[in-house]
Amino acid sequence: MAAAKRPSVLLPDVVPAGASRGRIEHLPHVLRRLRIRDLETLDWLGRHRSFARTAEEASITQPALSKWLRELEDTLGLPLFERTSRRVAPTAYGEAMLDCVARILTDLRTIQPAFDALKRGTSVPLKLGMLPYISMRLLPGVVEYLAKHAPTQQINYTENTLDHLLPLMQRRELDMVVCRLEPAVLTAGFSVTELYSDEILVVAPKHHPLHRHSRVTWRDAAAWPWIVPSMGSPMRTALEVEFANAGVAAPHVLMESTSHLTNCAVARRVPCLFVSTRLRRGETDLNGELQQLPLKVSTAVSRIGALTTEPQSAAVSAVLAALQAASREGEPLRERGR
């Protein structure tokens, strides 16, 4: 059975009835002619890196796919993909276009869920990402605030480290991220609302031998096993910088974890070190089982805030107000944790 013929990207340059030509003209002509199916095909090609698999998914022949891509590249005057006998790979121009295409398709996929939510009488769900130790502190207060002040607002919550959350935010797969305000965050082009500050601590169980030392260095700390965040996360990098500055190799990693409660449970059985925060320790270590070591993570950022995009939707404004209220609610706990 012959595959359906794919429409050319070189469609007539017609401004839709009722549309403002001034609003449209800032886009290059070839981009105005792209259809949603073209965007999907580019996305598939970027994911599969294969003409055969992309042609199958797009229900067209490989020659038709190759011709379509060549026509698009010729019109743009830029190479989007490098071809070899085995596979295709995006060029720098292709990567830039694929990033934009992914954001557009992500936005389009939210239309039907938004309609469904409105039909149910609820608000469009807000996709919220948080660091693990922040979520346990803020999320209960956020949900309580919304239940009182915006009861139809739903949250779809994701928990991970910043190196995973920030790309999701950049691809619009998240509407908001609450994180430490690292330099990479401040230069990412998002609106930033500062919420509170929370100092990073190095802790160990109270019976750990290092607590008997009058002075503790990073060289001393490197001699003991550690629980550390995942490789590539900002906090893991900050720890590696401290050991490198001390001129010692990174310590033995007992396990990778960002769960404070899990880390505490392991530390009760194994004499290990890990990073926590002043507020987290004050809120959870009520029996004094953890003690701070006199080590400063010099590159760690204490300020915590919310990242959003402009213009802010009603859902973003509601959740941002809830975050600010939950942050203020914790102020007495901060003093108790000191």
Sequence and secondary structure as in RCSB ss.txt:
>XXXX:A:sequence
MAAAKRPSVLLPDVVPAGASRGRIEHLPHVLRRLRIRDLETLDWLGRHRSFARTAEEASITQPALSKWLRELEDT
LGLPLFERTSRRVAPTAYGEAMLDCVARILTDLRTIQPAFDALKRGTSVPLKLGMLPYISMRLLPGVVEYLAKHA
PTQQINYTENTLDHLLPLMQRRELDMVVCRLEPAVLTAGFSVTELYSDEILVVAPKHHPLHRHSRVTWRDAAAWP
WIVPSMGSPMRTALEVEFANAGVAAPHVLMESTSHLTNCAVARRVPCLFVSTRLRRGETDLNGELQQLPLKVSTA
VSRIGALTTEPQSAAVSAVLAALQAASREGEPLRERGR
>XXXX:A:secstr
        S       TT  HHHHTTS HHHHT  HHHHHHHHHHHHH  HHHHHHHHTS HHHHHHHHHHHHHH
HTS  EEE SS EEE HHHHHHHHHHHHHHHHHHTHHHHHHHHHHT    EEEEE HHHHHHHHHHHHHHHHHH 
TT  EEEEE  HHHHHHHHHTTS SEEEEE  HHHHTTT EEEEEEE  EEEEEETT GGGG SS  HHHHTTS 
EEE  TTSHHHHHHHHHHHHTT     EEEE   HHHHHHHHTTS  EEEEEHHHHHHH TT  EEEES   TT 
  EEEEEE SS  HHHHHHHHHHHHHHHHTHHHHHHT 
